[in-house]
Amino acid sequence: MRGQVYKSTGSWYKVKDEKGEFWNCRTKGKLRLAGIKSTNPVAVGDFIEFEKDENSPEQEGIIKEIYDRKNYLLRKSTNLSKQTHVIAANVDLLFLVVTIDNPPTSFGFIDRFLVMAEAFNVPVHILINKWDLYQNESLEKAEEYVQLYTSVGYPVTRLSVETGEGIEELKTLIKDKCIVFSGHSGVGKSSLLKLLAPDLDIRIGDTSSVHQKGKHTTTFAEMFDLDFNARIIDTPGIKGFGITRLEKDEIALYFKEMKALLDDCKFYNCKHLNEPNCAVKEAVVDGEIAESRYYSYLNMMEDDESNFRSNKYH
């Protein structure tokens, strides 16, 4: 039987078959995935082949095969580990939910996220949530985010769960798609899910006023069906994205505005650091590439996680 994984709890998987029925499935033996070494062989969004477990009286199955993924999202398993964890697979559209305050989302976090999405062919749409709360400097910064990422080539939507701003546009965007909400804990992912699917039992997270970091409300990734043939994968909050499985020479390829200039550099193997006649550095000086984006690139090249998770470039 063919099915799609709707929830992963580490050892058991909630799978929906082609008839719309749900099964509790597990793996037996090692499943091989070409070129991917991760802590979880099966991820939410995976299409799988499974068979009924004849030794169980319940509706349980054994996963036999994972079909090729069209794309997937990775993060580092832990800060000290070189292993990766697949967050979601077969995603039609990734919504990166960001907030200016409470909690803040830095340019650096967004840029690292976008690079990983570009590398794995996942389309991104940025949602700036809690728009109704921004005033004065916060509003100026929010508009700066809109201008910057729109100019780079990413669609950006102003969003507010409280006032409903942007919600109808969001519903149109997700129709007939498998999408992911991602971003820091506390930016309102669960609140958005609750608004889009009020009948689903999804907890709504809050934000700690002491540490300004969202409290985790989602332990495991899970996919939900909506009335308009959309599927939403809710993921745990992500503290930081590692540049996982990418060579440093490739990073500039995943900055859209840099990629367009790479052939104009004097040296074909230019790293855009100290080389003369570098088209990328010249574009930064001329204001054609935002300094924040270039600083993000430098951080990725240095792989300085401590700086990247700070608000140094916020």
CORFEN-V912926 format. One record per helix or strand of 2 or more residues. SS is the DSSP state (@ for helix, = for strand). FROM is the first residue (numbers start at 0). LEN is the number of residues. Records with the same first field share a line. If there is no record, write none. Layout:
BEGIN
SS: FROM-LEN ; FROM-LEN
END
This chain:
BEGIN
=: 1-7 ; 11-6 ; 21-6 ; 46-6 ; 59-7 ; 71-5 ; 83-6 ; 92-6 ; 123-5 ; 154-4 ; 177-5 ; 221-4 ; 230-4
@: 106-13 ; 130-3 ; 135-17 ; 166-8 ; 188-8 ; 247-7 ; 255-4 ; 261-3 ; 278-7 ; 290-12 ; 304-5
END
